[in-house]
Amino acid sequence: MRIRPISPDNLAELLADRVTALPGSDGRRLRVAVDGAAAARPDALADALVEPLRLRGRPTLRVSAADFLRPASVRLEYGRHDADAFHDLWLDDGALLREVLDPLEPGGTGRVLPSLRDPATDRSTRAPYTELPPGGVLLLDGQLLLGRWLPLDLTVHLALTPAALARRTPAEEQWTLPAYARYEAETTPGELADLTVRVDDPRHPALVEQL
């Protein structure tokens, strides 16, 4: 394994090249996920990919897994600060598959619901469906996404050491730390992802390359 420093801009360019180099990528819709704890800002990296992909002629659709959480009655059944429930129950995998990932399968409609539920109000966002054209790229960001058998064409994991994760997680969210520790131990996202990037210092990411 080799750790190679890379600038944030070059990281976005490298990932855009990886996406466009995927087999059959010209004509089919691709599903790309950026996975990482909230402190790792997977949303920021997914956002940074939009323009490089546009310049390569690839329309994009941004979706956040945070908009596909189960109702509060389910995810908060064991209390607001239960780390195991956060790990196991919060994400509505079925809705994410049905409304976002499955329609982008080869031969699918391409018709995607970009958001389902507002996690703050626990109400439907009432977002209209949107169609991702052939050759387009879904950019999905979220936490604890890997190991769920989601049909994804490219996965990126943003890794933090436990110390960096604890340091960058706000006090009111420290209760989630055992869930991330469990994710590392049981899922080993750094091994499952197609690409892993260390982001202990977000200004100086480092690409993990398998030799």
matplotlib code that plots the C-alpha trace (Angstrom):
import matplotlib.pyplot as plt

x = [0.0, 1.2, -0.1, 0.2, -0.6, -2.9, -4.5, -8.3, -8.5, -6.4, -8.4, -11.6, -9.9, -8.6, -12.0, -13.7, -11.2, -11.9, -15.6, -15.3, -12.9, -15.4, -16.2, -19.2, -19.4, -20.3, -23.8, -25.0, -25.9, -23.3, -23.8, -21.0, -21.0, -18.8, -18.9, -17.6, -18.5, -20.1, -16.8, -15.1, -17.5, -18.4, -20.9, -18.2, -16.2, -19.4, -20.1, -16.6, -17.0, -20.0, -18.0, -15.1, -17.7, -19.6, -16.5, -16.1, -19.6, -21.2, -24.5, -24.7, -27.4, -26.5, -28.3, -27.6, -28.4, -29.3, -32.5, -33.4, -33.6, -36.3, -39.2, -38.3, -40.6, -38.3, -34.8, -35.4, -37.2, -34.3, -33.7, -32.0, -28.5, -28.4, -25.2, -26.4, -29.6, -27.7, -25.6, -28.4, -31.7, -31.3, -30.8, -33.8, -32.0, -35.2, -36.3, -32.8, -32.8, -36.4, -36.3, -32.7, -30.4, -32.7, -34.0, -30.4, -29.8, -29.2, -32.6, -34.0, -36.2, -33.5, -36.4, -35.0, -36.5, -33.7, -35.0, -37.6, -37.8, -36.5, -34.6, -35.3, -39.1, -39.6, -41.9, -41.8, -39.8, -42.4, -39.5, -40.5, -38.9, -36.1, -34.6, -30.9, -30.1, -28.1, -24.4, -25.3, -23.7, -25.4, -23.2, -24.4, -22.9, -23.6, -22.5, -22.1, -23.0, -20.7, -21.5, -25.2, -25.1, -26.1, -25.6, -22.9, -20.4, -17.7, -17.3, -15.0, -14.4, -13.1, -11.1, -10.4, -8.3, -10.3, -8.4, -9.2, -12.8, -13.3, -11.6, -13.7, -17.1, -19.1, -19.8, -23.5, -22.7, -20.0, -22.5, -22.2, -18.5, -19.1, -21.2, -18.2, -15.9, -18.2, -18.4, -14.6, -14.4, -17.3, -17.5, -13.8, -14.9, -11.3, -11.0, -14.5, -14.2, -12.8, -10.8, -9.9, -8.8, -7.4, -8.7, -7.4, -6.4, -9.1, -6.7, -4.2, -5.9, -3.9, -4.8, -4.4, -3.0, -2.9, 0.4]
y = [0.0, 3.5, 6.8, 9.6, 13.2, 14.9, 18.4, 18.6, 19.9, 17.1, 14.6, 15.8, 15.6, 12.1, 10.9, 12.4, 10.6, 7.4, 7.8, 8.5, 5.6, 3.0, 0.3, 1.3, 4.6, 6.6, 5.3, 4.1, 5.9, 5.6, 5.5, 6.9, 7.0, 9.1, 7.5, 9.0, 10.2, 13.7, 15.1, 13.9, 16.0, 13.4, 16.0, 18.5, 16.0, 14.9, 18.6, 19.1, 16.4, 18.1, 20.6, 18.3, 15.8, 18.5, 19.6, 15.9, 16.0, 14.1, 15.5, 14.8, 14.5, 15.1, 13.0, 12.8, 9.7, 12.0, 12.7, 9.0, 8.3, 6.2, 7.9, 9.2, 6.6, 3.9, 5.4, 6.9, 3.9, 3.3, 6.9, 9.9, 8.8, 5.1, 4.3, 0.9, 2.2, 4.9, 2.2, -0.3, 1.6, 5.2, 4.8, 3.7, 1.3, 0.2, 3.7, 4.6, 1.5, 2.0, 5.7, 6.3, 3.4, 0.8, 3.3, 3.9, 0.2, -0.6, -0.4, 1.6, 4.7, 7.1, 8.7, 9.5, 11.0, 13.3, 13.5, 11.6, 13.0, 16.1, 14.7, 17.8, 17.9, 14.2, 15.2, 14.4, 16.9, 16.6, 16.8, 16.2, 13.3, 14.2, 12.2, 11.6, 11.2, 8.3, 8.8, 10.8, 10.3, 10.0, 11.5, 10.1, 11.1, 9.6, 7.9, 4.2, 3.4, 0.5, -3.2, -2.7, -4.4, -1.2, -1.4, 1.2, 1.5, 3.4, 3.9, 6.3, 6.1, 9.1, 7.8, 9.4, 8.1, 7.7, 10.7, 12.9, 11.7, 12.5, 15.9, 16.9, 15.6, 18.3, 17.7, 17.1, 14.3, 12.5, 9.7, 8.5, 7.6, 4.0, 3.5, 4.6, 2.3, -0.6, 0.3, 0.2, -3.2, -5.0, -3.5, -2.4, 0.3, 1.1, -2.4, -2.4, 0.9, 1.2, 4.2, 5.3, 8.8, 9.8, 13.2, 13.8, 17.2, 18.2, 20.7, 17.9, 14.6, 11.5, 8.8, 5.2, 3.1, -0.7, -2.0]
z = [0.0, -0.9, 0.5, -2.1, -1.2, -3.7, -3.8, -3.5, -7.1, -8.5, -6.5, -8.2, -11.6, -10.9, -9.8, -12.9, -15.1, -13.2, -13.8, -17.5, -17.9, -16.5, -19.1, -21.2, -19.4, -22.6, -23.0, -19.7, -16.5, -13.8, -10.0, -8.0, -4.2, -1.9, 1.5, 4.8, 8.2, 8.3, 9.6, 6.4, 4.2, 1.6, 0.3, -0.5, -2.6, -4.4, -5.1, -6.4, -9.0, -10.7, -12.8, -13.9, -15.1, -16.9, -18.7, -19.8, -21.3, -18.5, -17.0, -13.2, -10.6, -6.9, -4.3, -0.6, 1.4, 4.3, 2.4, 2.4, 6.1, 7.7, 9.5, 13.0, 14.5, 13.2, 13.4, 16.9, 18.3, 20.7, 21.5, 19.8, 20.7, 20.0, 18.0, 16.9, 15.6, 13.7, 12.2, 11.4, 11.0, 10.0, 6.2, 4.2, 1.9, 0.2, -0.7, -2.0, -4.2, -5.4, -6.1, -7.1, -7.9, -9.6, -12.2, -13.3, -14.1, -17.8, -19.5, -16.6, -16.9, -15.5, -13.6, -10.1, -6.9, -5.7, -2.1, -0.1, 3.5, 5.3, 8.3, 10.3, 9.9, 9.2, 6.4, 2.7, 0.7, -2.1, -4.6, -8.2, -10.1, -12.5, -15.4, -15.7, -19.4, -20.8, -20.1, -17.0, -13.6, -10.2, -7.4, -4.1, -0.8, 2.6, 5.8, 6.4, 2.7, 2.0, 2.8, 2.0, -1.4, -3.1, -6.9, -7.4, -10.3, -8.4, -4.6, -2.8, 0.9, 2.9, 5.8, 9.1, 11.9, 15.2, 16.7, 13.7, 13.6, 17.3, 16.9, 13.9, 15.2, 17.0, 20.7, 20.0, 17.6, 19.6, 20.4, 16.8, 17.2, 18.3, 15.1, 13.0, 15.0, 14.4, 10.7, 10.5, 12.3, 10.7, 7.2, 6.6, 4.1, 3.2, 1.7, 0.1, -1.7, -5.2, -4.0, -0.5, 0.4, 3.8, 4.9, 8.4, 7.1, 4.5, 2.9, 2.3, 1.3, 0.5, -1.9, -0.7, -3.5, -3.4, -4.8]

ax = plt.figure().add_subplot(projection="3d")
ax.plot(x, y, z, "-o")
ax.set_aspect("equal")
plt.show()
